[in-house]
């Protein structure tokens, strides 16, 4: 069995971080969790996307991409070959937040969508709980800025950006986070033996 890099993506309040943390805690030998880079960067900057001008938004996204890449490299070196690297977002996510659009994001970072998709063995897109009318804005994450309708649209944009991945899976919103954790856990079980 070889190491699999599996991304959890989706709009704000999709449950990405909570699902990653719960699954890694339940299976510490089988799952190596890589934390979301964006929250770390915005927390360090003491700001968030909606409080920045476009110049600083670009700078923040460059930092996020660099941290994401570095975390992935460190995790790949530290994890065992039979573990899943479970990533709370991936490098493609930054394209959704680049002020000038995804094409300009790839150009600025001297990469392209195909190369970034190829970094990962599978992608699991999670629908935001805002789709069910369950949304707490920035209460559970102080760097979150979207209103509920924008959270839904952000999730749809991310689904389109990741849409070219050959192994894109979808998990719908659930009323309880435990249901989403169970759904992702079942998907991970099926992806462990994925041949890539």
Kinemage of the C-alpha trace (Angstrom):
@kinemage 1
@onewidth
@group {chain A} dominant
@subgroup {mainchain}
@vectorlist {calphas} color= white
{ca unk a 1} P 0.000 0.000 0.000
{ca unk a 2} L 1.365 3.433 -0.904
{ca unk a 3} L 0.721 6.761 0.792
{ca unk a 4} L -2.364 8.573 -0.493
{ca unk a 5} L -2.774 12.347 -0.486
{ca unk a 6} L -6.468 13.078 -0.023
{ca unk a 7} L -7.845 16.617 0.135
{ca unk a 8} L -10.977 17.728 1.944
{ca unk a 9} L -12.275 20.871 0.284
{ca unk a 10} L -15.490 22.856 0.250
{ca unk a 11} L -16.880 26.219 1.183
{ca unk a 12} L -16.852 27.835 4.620
{ca unk a 13} L -18.562 25.758 7.334
{ca unk a 14} L -18.363 22.576 5.272
{ca unk a 15} L -16.841 20.873 8.312
{ca unk a 16} L -13.410 20.303 6.778
{ca unk a 17} L -11.345 20.957 9.897
{ca unk a 18} L -13.673 19.169 12.289
{ca unk a 19} L -13.888 16.116 10.035
{ca unk a 20} L -10.097 15.984 9.568
{ca unk a 21} L -9.460 16.329 13.302
{ca unk a 22} L -12.050 13.709 14.246
{ca unk a 23} L -10.842 11.143 11.725
{ca unk a 24} L -7.171 11.645 12.607
{ca unk a 25} L -7.982 11.305 16.322
{ca unk a 26} L -9.967 8.127 15.690
{ca unk a 27} L -7.249 6.557 13.511
{ca unk a 28} L -3.868 8.119 14.405
{ca unk a 29} L -1.932 5.227 12.873
{ca unk a 30} L -3.813 5.292 9.571
{ca unk a 31} L -4.318 9.037 9.038
{ca unk a 32} L -1.777 11.856 9.074
{ca unk a 33} L -3.656 15.163 9.292
{ca unk a 34} L -2.315 18.298 7.552
{ca unk a 35} L -3.877 21.475 8.976
{ca unk a 36} L -5.468 24.204 6.884
{ca unk a 37} L -2.833 26.745 5.821
{ca unk a 38} L -5.211 29.679 5.256
{ca unk a 39} L -6.392 29.949 8.860
{ca unk a 40} L -2.794 29.800 10.055
{ca unk a 41} L -1.672 32.560 7.689
{ca unk a 42} L -4.594 34.901 8.357
{ca unk a 43} L -4.244 34.363 12.111
{ca unk a 44} L -0.543 35.222 11.925
{ca unk a 45} L -1.320 38.338 9.880
{ca unk a 46} L -4.035 39.317 12.354
{ca unk a 47} L -6.488 39.918 9.543
{ca unk a 48} L -8.810 38.191 7.115
{ca unk a 49} L -9.552 38.346 3.381
{ca unk a 50} L -12.395 40.888 3.491
{ca unk a 51} L -10.305 43.383 5.495
{ca unk a 52} L -7.459 43.455 2.957
{ca unk a 53} L -6.888 45.332 -0.274
{ca unk a 54} L -6.086 43.328 -3.404
{ca unk a 55} L -2.312 43.688 -2.984
{ca unk a 56} L -2.451 42.144 0.495
{ca unk a 57} L -4.926 39.489 -0.636
{ca unk a 58} L -2.427 38.362 -3.261
{ca unk a 59} L 0.371 38.377 -0.699
{ca unk a 60} L -1.721 36.301 1.710
{ca unk a 61} L -2.560 33.748 -0.994
{ca unk a 62} L 1.128 33.405 -1.912
{ca unk a 63} L 1.913 32.754 1.747
{ca unk a 64} L -0.899 30.208 1.979
{ca unk a 65} L 0.339 28.375 -1.111
{ca unk a 66} L 3.915 28.310 0.238
{ca unk a 67} L 2.801 27.062 3.664
{ca unk a 68} L 0.483 24.458 2.128
{ca unk a 69} L 3.288 23.148 -0.072
{ca unk a 70} L 5.769 23.072 2.818
{ca unk a 71} L 3.312 21.304 5.129
{ca unk a 72} L 2.589 18.686 2.482
{ca unk a 73} L 6.319 18.044 1.980
{ca unk a 74} L 6.952 17.742 5.733
{ca unk a 75} L 3.963 15.438 6.175
{ca unk a 76} L 5.035 13.204 3.282
{ca unk a 77} L 8.484 12.881 4.878
{ca unk a 78} L 7.091 12.181 8.353
{ca unk a 79} L 4.181 9.880 7.552
{ca unk a 80} L 4.476 6.151 7.008
{ca unk a 81} L 3.953 4.749 3.480
{ca unk a 82} L 0.703 3.065 4.525
{ca unk a 83} L -0.869 6.230 5.957
{ca unk a 84} L -3.324 8.597 4.330
{ca unk a 85} L -2.236 12.230 4.245
{ca unk a 86} L -5.568 13.904 4.977
{ca unk a 87} L -5.284 17.519 3.896
{ca unk a 88} L -7.559 20.279 5.166
{ca unk a 89} L -7.743 22.071 1.789
{ca unk a 90} L -5.213 21.823 -1.039
{ca unk a 91} L -3.254 24.194 -3.250
{ca unk a 92} L -6.122 24.532 -5.742
{ca unk a 93} L -8.306 26.219 -3.097
{ca unk a 94} L -6.284 29.429 -3.277
{ca unk a 95} L -7.488 30.034 -6.838
{ca unk a 96} L -10.969 30.732 -5.443
{ca unk a 97} L -9.621 33.661 -3.421
{ca unk a 98} L -7.253 35.277 -5.925
{ca unk a 99} L -8.580 38.786 -6.712
{ca unk a 100} L -7.904 38.485 -10.451
{ca unk a 101} L -9.323 34.993 -10.952
{ca unk a 102} L -7.881 31.473 -11.178
{ca unk a 103} L -5.875 31.931 -14.399
{ca unk a 104} L -3.978 34.859 -12.878
{ca unk a 105} L -3.386 32.790 -9.720
{ca unk a 106} L -1.657 30.016 -11.672
{ca unk a 107} L 0.380 32.519 -13.645
{ca unk a 108} L 1.524 34.378 -10.524
{ca unk a 109} L 2.611 31.123 -8.853
{ca unk a 110} L 4.257 29.811 -12.035
{ca unk a 111} L 2.132 26.673 -12.067
{ca unk a 112} L -1.098 25.453 -13.648
{ca unk a 113} L -4.295 23.701 -12.646
{ca unk a 114} L -3.274 20.326 -14.103
{ca unk a 115} L -0.026 20.298 -12.123
{ca unk a 116} L -1.801 21.188 -8.888
{ca unk a 117} L -4.535 18.576 -9.373
{ca unk a 118} L -1.836 15.974 -9.980
{ca unk a 119} L -0.424 16.542 -6.473
{ca unk a 120} L -3.355 14.658 -4.980
{ca unk a 121} L -4.672 11.112 -5.285
{ca unk a 122} L -8.262 11.977 -4.410
{ca unk a 123} L -10.408 14.961 -3.478
{ca unk a 124} L -13.483 14.961 -1.273
{ca unk a 125} L -15.696 18.017 -1.709
{ca unk a 126} L -17.913 18.754 1.293
{ca unk a 127} L -21.083 20.784 0.931
{ca unk a 128} L -21.308 23.662 3.383
{ca unk a 129} L -23.839 23.460 6.202
{ca unk a 130} L -25.088 26.847 4.981
{ca unk a 131} L -26.982 24.854 2.322
{ca unk a 132} L -29.157 23.543 5.169
{ca unk a 133} L -29.549 26.938 6.815
{ca unk a 134} L -27.025 25.988 9.512
{ca unk a 135} L -24.317 28.630 9.464
{ca unk a 136} L -22.570 30.492 12.247
{ca unk a 137} L -20.412 32.883 10.216
{ca unk a 138} L -17.193 33.747 12.023
{ca unk a 139} L -18.291 32.375 15.415
{ca unk a 140} L -16.514 29.036 14.925
{ca unk a 141} L -13.660 30.466 12.828
{ca unk a 142} L -12.679 34.121 13.330
{ca unk a 143} L -11.056 34.398 9.881
{ca unk a 144} L -14.279 33.359 8.124
{ca unk a 145} L -15.944 36.337 6.460
{ca unk a 146} L -18.616 35.050 4.064
{ca unk a 147} L -22.353 35.391 4.605
{ca unk a 148} L -24.356 32.175 4.176
{ca unk a 149} L -25.160 32.712 0.473
{ca unk a 150} L -21.522 33.558 -0.263
{ca unk a 151} L -20.405 30.420 1.605
{ca unk a 152} L -22.608 28.333 -0.687
{ca unk a 153} L -21.262 30.064 -3.811
{ca unk a 154} L -17.670 29.685 -2.579
{ca unk a 155} L -18.270 25.972 -2.200
{ca unk a 156} L -19.659 25.736 -5.734
{ca unk a 157} L -16.635 27.588 -7.121
{ca unk a 158} L -14.292 25.182 -5.346
{ca unk a 159} L -16.257 22.243 -6.724
{ca unk a 160} L -15.772 23.638 -10.237
{ca unk a 161} L -12.059 24.294 -9.681
{ca unk a 162} L -11.465 20.742 -8.462
{ca unk a 163} L -13.852 19.311 -11.067
{ca unk a 164} L -11.073 18.152 -13.366
{ca unk a 165} L -9.645 15.770 -10.792
{ca unk a 166} L -10.158 12.153 -11.897
{ca unk a 167} L -11.137 11.056 -8.407
{ca unk a 168} L -13.395 13.793 -7.074
{ca unk a 169} L -15.930 12.581 -4.494
{ca unk a 170} L -18.840 14.547 -3.045
{ca unk a 171} L -20.343 14.520 0.438
{ca unk a 172} L -23.588 16.457 0.900
{ca unk a 173} L -24.378 18.591 3.918
{ca unk a 174} L -25.805 16.833 6.986
{ca unk a 175} L -27.699 18.246 9.957
{ca unk a 176} L -25.099 16.816 12.362
{ca unk a 177} L -21.318 16.829 11.983
{ca unk a 178} L -21.172 13.216 13.189
{ca unk a 179} L -23.068 12.172 10.055
{ca unk a 180} L -20.567 13.945 7.824
{ca unk a 181} L -17.634 12.402 9.702
{ca unk a 182} L -19.136 8.943 9.143
{ca unk a 183} L -19.690 9.627 5.440
{ca unk a 184} L -16.105 10.810 4.906
{ca unk a 185} L -14.757 7.898 6.961
{ca unk a 186} L -16.568 5.455 4.678
{ca unk a 187} L -15.110 7.193 1.615
{ca unk a 188} L -11.598 7.038 3.054
{ca unk a 189} L -11.989 3.313 3.606
{ca unk a 190} L -12.847 2.885 -0.065
{ca unk a 191} L -9.937 5.110 -1.145
{ca unk a 192} L -7.222 3.332 0.885
{ca unk a 193} L -6.686 0.765 -1.853
{ca unk a 194} L -7.071 3.210 -4.705
{ca unk a 195} L -4.615 2.514 -7.539
{ca unk a 196} L -3.109 5.731 -8.879
